[in-house]
Amino acid sequence: MSRVGKGTVGIQQIELPDGDETVALAIEISHLKKSYALKPVLRNINLALPRGQRMVLLGANGAGKTTLLRILAGLGKAGSGTFLIEGLDSRYELQEIRRRIGFVAHQPYLYEELTVLENLLFFGQLYGVKQARERAMALLQQVGMERRTKDRIRSLSRGQVQRVAWVRALLHSPSLLLLDEPDTGLDQDGNRLVEVLLAEHTTRGGSILFTTHNLERALTWSDHIVILAGGRVVYQHEAASLTHEELVQRYQEVVT
Ligand SMILES: Nc1ncnc2c1ncn2[C@@H]1O[C@H](COP(=O)(O)OP(=O)(O)OP(=O)(O)O)[C@@H](O)[C@H]1O
């Protein structure tokens, strides 16, 4: 896709939702726990992500990364503990929290039988997006999918669906992006595109929590590295002061 970095006209001007500027943290998680049946999956998670910054969650399969993202997105319930999103308490303000979040997950959350544009207009209406068609078209152009507006989701490749899922997640101008393996299923251009989208989001003051299994991308795409193992935070470090070799070594030490 040669369109990376182009087609952003009309997107940059969209303001993020007003927030209380005095709230310094995008995410504040305190003593969060979650079990499935009797099996603990998240054990006493405490994490803070400053606004405007990016944090990556690393960890082996089953470490609890997706479970944590789903809880933060309001799609799953914590067993105990609390979290605040931009100062909003999840126990009382989940609706407003959902409005501020854009979630790119393993599932695209798109209707297979609807076309690309029908899906986006539906979500635009759901979120009360103004000029949803124009915004959807500008975003589709940015991800290189503007020629596929009339195609049904079921006729697209996995990587193309992922690109439309990105548009769905960005449509309502969320201030916090939660991205579960946003690099999975994308080709090299797709990953360059993700890099551009991440940079644009934080340039506008937005914050990002994402997961990946690629340690190199973890380092270059984030400000804060967090490793989960067995549902616990076992390692935290600033990305800027870590080399790739050091991260590989730390990862092997704490995960294996
Ligand atoms: N709906 C569910 N019911 C029962 N157990 C679940 C459910 N969802 C997740 N789990 C379990 O919770 C644990 C954590 O899963 P999770 O998907 O959060 O891991 P992950 O770190 O995202 O893994 P991956 O890297 O494979 O995506 C796993 O042991 C998984 O089997």
The ligand as a Gaussian input file, in Angstrom:
#p B3LYP/6-31G(d) Opt

LIG

0 1
 N      -13.745000     -17.057000      28.015000
 C      -12.807000     -17.766000      28.660000
 N      -13.147000     -18.828000      29.427000
 C      -12.230000     -19.543000      30.101000
 N      -10.908000     -19.247000      30.077000
 C      -10.505000     -18.204000      29.326000
 C      -11.420000     -17.416000      28.581000
 N      -10.730000     -16.421000      27.939000
 C       -9.438000     -16.635000      28.258000
 N       -9.288000     -17.688000      29.088000
 C       -8.037000     -18.186000      29.657000
 O       -7.383000     -17.082000      30.250000
 C       -5.969000     -17.216000      30.059000
 C       -5.454000     -15.912000      29.455000
 O       -5.946000     -15.805000      28.125000
 P       -5.660000     -14.517000      27.239000
 O       -6.427000     -14.671000      25.972000
 O       -5.916000     -13.314000      28.042000
 O       -4.097000     -14.654000      26.990000
 P       -3.137000     -13.821000      26.027000
 O       -1.978000     -13.369000      26.839000
 O       -3.902000     -12.774000      25.310000
 O       -2.669000     -14.948000      25.019000
 P       -2.284000     -14.881000      23.425000
 O       -0.883000     -14.371000      23.356000
 O       -2.374000     -16.328000      23.027000
 O       -3.286000     -14.019000      22.714000
 C       -5.745000     -18.448000      29.203000
 O       -5.363000     -19.521000      30.049000
 C       -7.099000     -18.716000      28.592000
 O       -7.310000     -20.084000      28.403000

